[in-house]
């Protein structure tokens, strides 16, 4: 069965478009930030000092869902599928998601379980990584929980987005993509570096329309060891693209690479976009902010490269916040940010930001 392709239309068409729905699986949780002393990469057996800092951390499904809803407003209903623990973090996250306008009918509170928790470590330059628990309520999200949401998939047939994000099982994501295929959804997926090969073996890329990756994940897909010292990601992008498109010729792809910017493949052309200049406070959550911008842009009728530009803008703004969800981000703040930074945005992205 064919897929739903997000429409490319003029901004004048947007107010009359029927409401879309986004159903997704992925992590819903919170975490703590720890600032390391020293810039060198943490060694396998190294002991390093540092201190906890006041930053709010969120997990992937929550981050992406929040920004998509904020950017599209009443044009979209966002229905995350997941579980949180019956603890203080779980209760708090439920309230925050509700305040943001997310439809929580498919998010369950599980007694006796803890909410997904991430320990994020940062280097003084703002880069870093995270460690995530694998015995939380999110680990109980499986194919059955996704199947229970099929009525809502049917409701948004041919005008839905399926988001298969990390921090839940591959089985849950597989079921999401299968049901999304049945109801002609636009299927968006992301996998960690360790999940790339299993995802390919399970056939998940064949049921994906847009695959979102960072450079480390792209290196894993290409079978290239990404050097800790960094370096130009272009060879990784080319190798990953060659392999992934051979698996699914219809696949579209985005690859983010920090200060190197991002690459996109729309099925015909590769587009590289340099990173926008910004004040760097923290890189945590920037990749998820980017993906949310791309999704919102495509549903708003932007062309693929214009949606990439919107994603870059959302990511750049998010870098100025210490938190992985910047509650200050909306279309008005993005427009002001672009003006202040003297960014030369495309006409269509500029109109999207102004069209409230």
Secondary structure per residue as TSV (DSSP state, phi and psi in degrees):
chain	resnum	aa	ss	phi	psi
A	1	X	-	360.0	138.6
A	2	X	-	-71.0	164.8
A	3	X	-	-95.9	165.6
A	4	X	-	-90.7	127.3
A	5	X	-	-102.2	126.5
A	6	X	-	-55.4	135.9
A	7	X	-	-71.8	149.4
A	8	X	-	-106.9	114.7
A	9	X	-	-145.6	166.0
A	10	X	-	-74.4	156.9
A	11	X	G	-61.6	-26.1
A	12	X	G	-64.9	-23.4
A	13	X	G	-79.3	-19.9
A	14	X	G	-62.4	-45.3
A	15	X	G	-59.2	-25.4
A	16	X	G	-90.7	-3.2
A	17	X	S	-75.0	140.7
A	18	X	-	-63.1	153.0
A	19	X	-	-63.1	135.8
A	20	X	E	-95.3	165.2
A	21	X	E	-129.5	140.0
A	22	X	E	-119.6	119.7
A	23	X	E	-112.5	131.9
A	24	X	E	-146.7	155.7
A	25	X	E	-119.5	155.8
A	26	X	-	154.9	-173.7
A	27	X	-	-72.2	136.9
A	28	X	-	-126.7	112.4
A	29	X	E	-172.6	-173.6
A	30	X	E	-134.0	-179.1
A	31	X	E	-170.7	-177.2
A	32	X	E	-125.1	146.5
A	33	X	E	-107.4	136.5
A	34	X	E	-126.8	120.4
A	35	X	E	-90.4	116.7
A	36	X	E	-77.7	149.4
A	37	X	S	-88.0	128.1
A	38	X	S	98.1	142.4
A	39	X	S	-88.6	-21.0
A	40	X	S	-68.8	149.5
A	41	X	-	-63.0	135.1
A	42	X	-	-60.3	128.3
A	43	X	-	-82.6	162.7
A	44	X	T	-59.7	-40.7
A	45	X	T	-116.6	21.0
A	46	X	-	-82.2	143.3
A	47	X	-	-101.1	133.0
A	48	X	-	-138.0	138.0
A	49	X	-	-86.4	165.5
A	50	X	E	172.7	-166.1
A	51	X	E	-153.3	154.8
A	52	X	E	-73.7	145.5
A	53	X	E	-127.3	160.3
A	54	X	E	-82.8	88.4
A	55	X	E	-139.3	143.9
A	56	X	E	-97.4	126.4
A	57	X	E	-110.9	142.7
A	58	X	E	-133.0	166.6
A	59	X	-	-103.6	171.0
A	60	X	H	-59.6	-49.4
A	61	X	H	-61.1	-41.2
A	62	X	H	-64.0	-46.4
A	63	X	H	-60.9	-52.0
A	64	X	H	-64.9	-44.5
A	65	X	H	-60.6	-42.8
A	66	X	H	-58.9	-50.9
A	67	X	H	-68.4	-38.0
A	68	X	H	-61.1	-44.4
A	69	X	H	-65.0	-44.6
A	70	X	H	-62.6	-40.3
A	71	X	H	-75.5	-32.3
A	72	X	H	-104.3	-19.1
A	73	X	G	57.8	-129.7
A	74	X	G	-71.1	-8.3
A	75	X	G	-71.7	-12.7
A	76	X	E	-144.7	143.1
A	77	X	E	-103.2	130.6
A	78	X	E	-113.3	118.3
A	79	X	E	-121.8	91.8
A	80	X	E	-69.6	147.5
A	81	X	E	-115.6	116.8
A	82	X	E	-175.9	-172.0
A	83	X	E	-142.2	145.1
A	84	X	E	-127.6	162.8
A	85	X	E	-80.0	161.8
A	86	X	S	-86.4	64.7
A	87	X	S	-136.3	178.2
A	88	X	H	-60.2	-45.5
A	89	X	H	-60.1	-40.6
A	90	X	H	-63.8	-44.8
A	91	X	H	-63.3	-40.6
A	92	X	H	-66.0	-43.4
A	93	X	H	-64.4	-38.5
A	94	X	H	-60.3	-43.1
A	95	X	H	-65.2	-41.1
A	96	X	H	-67.1	-41.0
A	97	X	H	-66.4	-38.8
A	98	X	H	-64.0	-42.0
A	99	X	H	-61.4	-35.5
A	100	X	T	-74.6	-9.6
A	101	X	T	96.2	13.0
A	102	X	-	-76.9	144.9
A	103	X	-	-88.6	113.2
A	104	X	-	-101.4	22.1
A	105	X	T	-62.3	-23.7
A	106	X	T	-107.9	15.7
A	107	X	E	-106.9	118.0
A	108	X	E	-102.9	144.7
A	109	X	E	-97.7	121.9
A	110	X	E	-104.9	113.4
A	111	X	T	-61.1	139.9
A	112	X	T	81.3	-0.5
A	113	X	-	-113.1	153.9
A	114	X	-	-94.9	151.5
A	115	X	-	-74.2	146.5
A	116	X	E	-50.4	135.1
A	117	X	E	-132.5	135.0
A	118	X	E	-119.7	139.3
A	119	X	E	-106.0	110.4
A	120	X	E	-100.8	129.7
A	121	X	E	-110.8	139.7
A	122	X	E	-123.7	144.9
A	123	X	-	-93.1	160.8
A	124	X	T	-56.0	-24.4
A	125	X	T	-81.9	0.2
A	126	X	S	98.2	-13.1
A	127	X	-	-80.1	172.2
A	128	X	E	166.1	-163.9
A	129	X	E	-152.1	-170.4
A	130	X	E	-150.6	156.7
A	131	X	E	-118.2	134.0
A	132	X	E	-125.4	138.4
A	133	X	-	-65.7	150.1
A	134	X	S	-122.0	24.8
A	135	X	S	-134.3	41.1
A	136	X	S	-106.1	-178.0
A	137	X	G	-59.5	-30.3
A	138	X	G	-61.8	-26.4
A	139	X	G	-72.3	-10.4
A	140	X	G	-91.3	-1.9
A	141	X	-	-82.0	114.3
A	142	X	-	-130.8	-164.4
A	143	X	H	-62.7	-34.6
A	144	X	H	-62.2	-43.3
A	145	X	H	-63.0	-37.1
A	146	X	H	-69.3	-41.8
A	147	X	H	-60.9	-32.9
A	148	X	T	-65.7	-15.6
A	149	X	T	-96.7	9.2
A	150	X	H	-61.4	-31.4
A	151	X	H	-57.5	-38.0
A	152	X	H	-76.2	-30.0
A	153	X	H	-59.8	-44.1
A	154	X	H	-62.9	-38.1
A	155	X	H	-59.1	-38.4
A	156	X	T	-104.2	27.3
A	157	X	T	-53.9	130.2
A	158	X	T	69.2	4.9
A	159	X	S	-144.9	43.7
A	160	X	E	-128.1	157.9
A	161	X	E	-118.1	130.4
A	162	X	E	-106.6	124.6
A	163	X	E	-112.8	114.4
A	164	X	E	-107.6	97.1
A	165	X	-	-108.8	157.9
A	166	X	S	-64.7	172.4
A	167	X	S	86.2	10.0
A	168	X	S	-132.3	171.1
A	169	X	-	-65.0	153.9
A	170	X	H	-64.6	-29.1
A	171	X	H	-63.6	-40.5
A	172	X	H	-64.9	-41.0
A	173	X	H	-69.6	-36.2
A	174	X	H	-62.0	-45.9
A	175	X	H	-63.3	-40.4
A	176	X	H	-59.0	-46.8
A	177	X	H	-68.1	-34.2
A	178	X	H	-66.3	-45.6
A	179	X	H	-68.0	-37.6
A	180	X	H	-62.3	-37.7
A	181	X	H	-64.1	-41.7
A	182	X	H	-59.3	-38.5
A	183	X	T	-104.1	19.2
A	184	X	T	56.7	47.7
A	185	X	-	-84.6	158.9
A	186	X	E	-83.3	120.7
A	187	X	E	-104.8	118.2
A	188	X	E	-116.7	132.6
A	189	X	E	-139.2	154.2
A	190	X	E	-143.5	146.9
A	191	X	-	-138.7	147.3
A	192	X	-	-71.5	167.6
A	193	X	G	-57.6	-39.7
A	194	X	G	-72.5	-18.6
A	195	X	G	-92.8	-11.1
A	196	X	H	-56.2	-53.4
A	197	X	H	-64.4	-46.7
A	198	X	H	-59.5	-37.0
A	199	X	H	-64.1	-40.9
A	200	X	H	-64.5	-44.8
A	201	X	H	-62.6	-33.1
A	202	X	T	-81.4	-5.5
A	203	X	T	80.0	18.2
A	204	X	G	-69.7	-29.9
A	205	X	G	-69.9	-26.7
A	206	X	G	-68.6	-25.1
A	207	X	G	-105.5	29.0
A	208	X	-	-122.3	135.5
A	209	X	S	-94.3	-42.2
A	210	X	E	-126.0	122.2
A	211	X	E	-107.3	123.8
A	212	X	E	-105.9	129.5
A	213	X	E	-139.0	158.1
A	214	X	E	-102.5	178.7
A	215	X	H	-67.9	-30.6
A	216	X	H	-68.5	-41.2
A	217	X	H	-67.3	-37.9
A	218	X	H	-64.3	-39.0
A	219	X	H	-63.0	-39.3
A	220	X	H	-63.8	-41.0
A	221	X	H	-65.5	-34.1
A	222	X	H	-84.4	-9.6
A	223	X	T	73.5	28.1
A	224	X	-	-112.2	135.2
A	225	X	-	-79.5	117.7
A	226	X	-	-77.8	121.6
A	227	X	-	-68.5	137.9
A	228	X	T	-63.5	-21.9
A	229	X	T	-79.0	-5.0
A	230	X	-	87.8	-138.2
A	231	X	-	113.0	166.1
A	232	X	-	-60.1	120.9
A	233	X	T	-78.3	-5.7
A	234	X	H	-52.2	-46.7
A	235	X	H	-61.3	-34.8
A	236	X	H	-66.3	-44.4
A	237	X	H	-57.9	-47.2
A	238	X	H	-64.2	-42.9
A	239	X	H	-68.8	-42.3
A	240	X	H	-63.7	-43.9
A	241	X	H	-60.5	-44.2
A	242	X	H	-60.0	-42.9
A	243	X	H	-72.1	-45.0
A	244	X	H	-70.1	-38.3
A	245	X	H	-70.1	-28.6
A	246	X	H	-65.1	-31.5
A	247	X	H	-76.1	-42.5
A	248	X	-	-137.5	97.6
A	249	X	T	-61.1	-21.0
A	250	X	T	-92.3	0.9
A	251	X	-	-66.9	137.4
A	252	X	E	-105.3	155.2
A	253	X	E	-145.7	140.8
A	254	X	E	-126.5	140.4
A	255	X	E	-132.2	122.1
A	256	X	E	-100.6	146.8
A	257	X	-	-144.5	46.6
A	258	X	G	55.8	-127.6
A	259	X	G	-65.6	-14.4
A	260	X	G	-79.3	-11.0
A	261	X	-	94.8	-146.9
A	262	X	E	-141.1	159.0
A	263	X	E	-122.0	146.9
A	264	X	E	-135.1	148.3
A	265	X	E	-125.9	115.2
A	266	X	-	-94.6	9.1
A	267	X	S	105.0	-13.8
A	268	X	S	-133.2	-39.7
A	269	X	-	-132.9	149.3
A	270	X	E	-95.8	131.7
A	271	X	E	-123.0	121.5
A	272	X	E	-100.7	135.5
A	273	X	E	-126.6	119.2
A	274	X	-	-63.2	154.2
A	275	X	-	-65.3	141.8
A	276	X	-	-74.7	143.0
A	277	X	-	-66.0	136.6
A	278	X	-	-159.4	165.5
A	279	X	-	-85.0	116.0
A	280	X	-	-85.8	119.3
A	281	X	S	-108.7	-45.3
A	282	X	-	-158.8	141.0
A	283	X	-	-90.0	-9.1
A	284	X	T	-60.9	128.0
A	285	X	T	86.2	-4.7
A	286	X	H	-65.6	-38.2
A	287	X	H	-64.3	-38.5
A	288	X	H	-69.0	-38.1
A	289	X	H	-62.4	-41.0
A	290	X	H	-59.1	-49.5
A	291	X	H	-61.7	-41.0
A	292	X	H	-60.1	-40.8
A	293	X	H	-63.5	-40.2
A	294	X	H	-64.0	-46.7
A	295	X	H	-60.2	-49.1
A	296	X	H	-61.0	-41.4
A	297	X	H	-63.3	-42.3
A	298	X	H	-66.6	-41.9
A	299	X	H	-68.6	-28.4
A	300	X	T	-78.9	-2.5
A	301	X	T	97.3	8.5
A	302	X	-	-74.6	148.4
A	303	X	-	-66.1	164.3
A	304	X	H	-58.6	-45.5
A	305	X	H	-69.6	-30.0
A	306	X	H	-69.5	-38.0
A	307	X	H	-65.4	-36.4
A	308	X	H	-60.7	-41.5
A	309	X	H	-62.3	-43.2
A	310	X	H	-62.8	-41.2
A	311	X	H	-60.1	-42.1
A	312	X	H	-62.6	-36.8
A	313	X	H	-68.3	-44.9
A	314	X	H	-62.6	-42.3
A	315	X	H	-63.2	-43.2
A	316	X	H	-62.2	-42.4
A	317	X	H	-64.2	-40.4
A	318	X	H	-64.3	-27.1
A	319	X	T	-65.6	-18.9
A	320	X	T	-84.9	-3.9
A	321	X	S	-107.4	144.4
A	322	X	S	-75.5	-13.6
A	323	X	S	-100.9	152.3
A	324	X	S	-77.6	-14.2
A	325	X	S	-119.7	117.1
A	326	X	-	-91.2	106.0
A	327	X	T	-69.0	-8.7
A	328	X	T	-84.2	-12.9
A	329	X	-	-77.5	126.8
A	330	X	S	-155.5	-177.4
A	331	X	H	-65.8	-34.1
A	332	X	H	-66.5	-45.3
A	333	X	H	-67.7	-34.2
A	334	X	H	-66.0	-40.0
A	335	X	H	-63.7	-43.4
A	336	X	H	-65.1	-39.6
A	337	X	H	-61.5	-44.8
A	338	X	H	-64.6	-39.9
A	339	X	H	-65.5	-45.3
A	340	X	H	-63.4	-37.6
A	341	X	T	-84.2	-2.2
A	342	X	T	57.0	45.4
A	343	X	-	-83.0	138.1
A	344	X	-	-93.1	79.5
A	345	X	-	-75.3	154.1
A	346	X	-	-66.0	157.6
A	347	X	H	-59.4	-42.1
A	348	X	H	-66.8	-41.5
A	349	X	H	-65.7	-42.8
A	350	X	H	-59.3	-41.0
A	351	X	H	-67.9	-38.7
A	352	X	H	-59.6	-43.0
A	353	X	H	-65.4	-32.8
A	354	X	H	-86.6	-21.2
A	355	X	-	-85.1	87.6
A	356	X	-	-85.8	360.0
